Amino acid sequence: MTSGVITTLGLIVGIDAGTNSRLAIMAGIVAIAVADAFSDASAMHVSEEAEKVHSSDQVRSSTLWTFVAKFVVAMSFLVPFLILHEDEAVVVDVVWGLLLTAVLNYFIAKQQKETSLWPIVEHVGIAVIVIAITYFVGTLISYLFGTS
């Protein structure tokens, strides 16, 4: 789910920087929610089948829950765009995404009985790097193609 959060944040920030189009951002969120969820669910399905240790029901369940979790998390980024101005929604989504990344990694670390600080710093840091890169790429595309 961390990868889904980071992917969705990158998409939001990049499209915002490149187009300043609320509609484009919202369409992108829905598209990435569907595509990323299907992609990861398919990968989970193949991986679980390849292990040859899970029943068909377990494989189907893993596939379904991977899709649902990824889809719901990605779609949660749409909510601010439905109720806030575009600029505010982008900020809320960045905060939401970084918070979600931190919380998810905290619980995973606790479940594995490991210290939680390093995974949080690592994944939030990756998210910040992706946000910065996609912002600059979106800005560059806007500059090169005159969309601003």
C-alpha positions as CSV (number, residue, x, y, z in Angstrom):
1,M,0.0,0.0,0.0
2,T,3.0,2.3,0.6
3,S,3.8,2.1,-3.1
4,G,0.2,3.0,-4.0
5,V,0.3,6.0,-1.8
6,I,3.6,7.2,-3.3
7,T,2.4,6.5,-6.9
8,T,-0.8,8.4,-6.3
9,L,1.0,11.4,-4.6
10,G,3.4,11.5,-7.6
11,L,0.5,11.5,-10.0
12,I,-1.4,14.3,-8.1
13,V,1.6,16.6,-7.7
14,G,2.9,16.0,-11.3
15,I,-0.4,16.6,-12.9
16,D,-1.1,19.7,-10.7
17,A,2.3,21.2,-11.6
18,G,1.9,20.4,-15.3
19,T,-1.7,21.4,-15.9
20,N,-3.3,23.0,-12.8
21,S,-6.4,21.1,-13.9
22,R,-8.7,19.8,-11.2
23,L,-10.4,17.5,-13.7
24,A,-7.2,16.0,-15.0
25,I,-6.1,15.3,-11.4
26,M,-9.4,13.7,-10.5
27,A,-9.3,11.6,-13.7
28,G,-5.8,10.6,-12.9
29,I,-6.6,9.5,-9.4
30,V,-9.4,7.3,-10.6
31,A,-7.3,5.9,-13.4
32,I,-4.4,5.1,-11.1
33,A,-6.7,3.6,-8.5
34,V,-8.0,1.1,-11.0
35,A,-4.8,0.4,-12.9
36,D,-2.5,0.2,-9.9
37,A,-5.0,-2.0,-7.9
38,F,-5.4,-4.4,-10.9
39,S,-1.7,-4.5,-11.5
40,D,-0.8,-5.3,-7.9
41,A,-3.7,-7.7,-7.5
42,S,-2.5,-9.6,-10.6
43,A,1.1,-9.6,-9.4
44,M,-0.1,-11.0,-6.0
45,H,-2.2,-13.6,-7.8
46,V,0.8,-14.8,-9.9
47,S,3.1,-14.7,-6.9
48,E,0.8,-16.7,-4.6
49,E,0.1,-19.3,-7.3
50,A,3.9,-19.7,-8.0
51,E,4.6,-20.5,-4.4
52,K,2.3,-23.5,-4.7
53,V,1.6,-23.5,-0.9
54,H,-1.7,-21.7,-1.0
55,S,-5.2,-23.1,-1.8
56,S,-7.2,-21.6,-4.7
57,D,-9.4,-19.9,-2.1
58,Q,-6.4,-18.3,-0.4
59,V,-5.0,-17.1,-3.8
60,R,-8.4,-15.6,-4.8
61,S,-8.7,-14.0,-1.3
62,S,-5.2,-12.4,-1.5
63,T,-6.0,-11.2,-5.0
64,L,-9.3,-9.7,-4.0
65,W,-8.1,-8.0,-0.8
66,T,-5.0,-6.6,-2.6
67,F,-7.3,-5.0,-5.2
68,V,-9.7,-3.6,-2.6
69,A,-7.0,-2.2,-0.3
70,K,-5.1,-0.6,-3.2
71,F,-8.3,0.8,-4.8
72,V,-9.7,2.2,-1.5
73,V,-6.4,3.8,-0.5
74,A,-5.9,5.5,-3.9
75,M,-9.6,6.6,-4.1
76,S,-9.2,8.3,-0.6
77,F,-7.1,10.9,-2.4
78,L,-10.1,11.9,-4.5
79,V,-12.1,13.1,-1.5
80,P,-10.2,16.4,-0.9
81,F,-10.8,17.3,-4.6
82,L,-14.5,16.8,-4.1
83,I,-14.7,19.3,-1.2
84,L,-11.8,21.7,-1.4
85,H,-10.2,24.1,-3.8
86,E,-7.5,22.4,-6.0
87,D,-4.5,24.0,-4.3
88,E,-5.9,23.1,-0.8
89,A,-6.7,19.6,-2.0
90,V,-3.2,19.0,-3.2
91,V,-1.7,20.1,0.2
92,V,-4.3,17.9,2.1
93,D,-3.4,14.9,-0.1
94,V,0.3,15.4,0.4
95,V,-0.2,15.5,4.2
96,W,-2.6,12.6,4.1
97,G,-0.3,10.5,2.0
98,L,2.8,11.2,4.2
99,L,0.7,10.4,7.3
100,L,-0.7,7.3,5.8
101,T,2.8,6.1,4.8
102,A,4.1,6.8,8.3
103,V,1.2,5.0,10.0
104,L,1.3,2.0,7.7
105,N,5.1,1.5,8.2
106,Y,4.7,2.0,11.9
107,F,2.2,-0.9,12.2
108,I,4.2,-3.1,9.8
109,A,7.3,-2.6,12.0
110,K,5.4,-3.3,15.2
111,Q,3.9,-6.4,13.7
112,Q,7.4,-7.6,12.8
113,K,8.7,-6.6,16.2
114,E,11.2,-4.2,14.7
115,T,12.0,-0.6,15.5
116,S,9.6,1.6,13.6
117,L,11.7,4.7,13.1
118,W,13.8,3.6,10.1
119,P,11.0,2.2,7.9
120,I,9.0,5.4,8.5
121,V,11.9,7.7,7.7
122,E,12.9,5.6,4.7
123,H,9.4,5.4,3.1
124,V,8.4,9.0,3.9
125,G,11.7,10.1,2.5
126,I,11.1,8.2,-0.7
127,A,7.6,9.8,-0.9
128,V,9.1,13.3,-0.5
129,I,11.7,12.6,-3.2
130,V,8.9,11.3,-5.6
131,I,6.8,14.4,-4.8
132,A,9.8,16.7,-5.6
133,I,10.7,14.9,-8.8
134,T,7.2,14.8,-10.1
135,Y,6.6,18.4,-9.2
136,F,9.7,19.4,-11.3
137,V,8.8,17.1,-14.1
138,G,5.2,18.5,-14.2
139,T,6.6,22.0,-14.2
140,L,9.1,21.2,-17.0
141,I,6.3,19.7,-19.1
142,S,4.2,22.8,-18.5
143,Y,7.1,25.0,-19.5
144,L,8.0,23.0,-22.6
145,F,4.5,22.6,-23.9
146,G,3.0,25.9,-22.7
147,T,0.1,24.6,-20.7
148,S,0.4,27.2,-17.9
